[in-house]
């Protein structure tokens, strides 16, 4: 039984195809200005890369900011529910999800069935999100994918005091003018993200089994700083952290067909 999950976010579009609960194909592309077109492009690439014809996909669930605009989706679920379920499907020990997306950050608590019990979201400012890190990496003159590795070369972060992404960019420029080491500044950027996560986590019951989803989860410096701020090691995911939402959507699609609820991911 094949199901699909499509997660159209602000920066990327992701698709996952499952066969009886096992991922058989996935794809991730930059999101365009039209969410429906992004969804169509990512599922087509996913099916093509996996050698899967579209017809056997029995149910498709959309999630993310663009979930309501996907014309071929059979149902849609919030990204909060899908990231929770996707993380739980990947690792049944997970009970808290930190999702750092392109434009917002969420901390989600789930129960032993993968269902959301509480959450908090920061969507008022882009500071500490993927978009903010893109801007700050460009200001430092390094590719985004190298920002975390640069930060790991520093033992002590240069503190960033501003909470607004615009003023953080100005602060980084000032620090560079004062000849502060780029590695220490990058470390400070990572720690600023972790501080924001820790502040959010303080408003939600954080149970053991914490993971990070979203593209920022690939920044090893941010992950280490979050671990330090939360005082515990993060739980591993068995999938690309950017695919957690799409995977959760595919699981919900499977459940909508089978009528299964509770008792584990599938």
Secondary structure by P-SEA (a helix, b strand, c coil): cbbbbbbbcccbbbbbbbccccccccbbbbbcccaaaaaaaaaaaaaaaaccccccccbbbbbcccccccccccccccaaaaaaaaaaaacccccccccccccbbbbbbbcccccccccccccccccccaaaaaaaaaaacccccaaaaaaaacccccccccccaaaaaaaaaaaaaacccaaaaaaaaaaaaaaaaaaaaaaccccccccccccccccaaaaaaaaaaacbbbbbbcccccaaaaaaaaaaaaaaaacccccccc
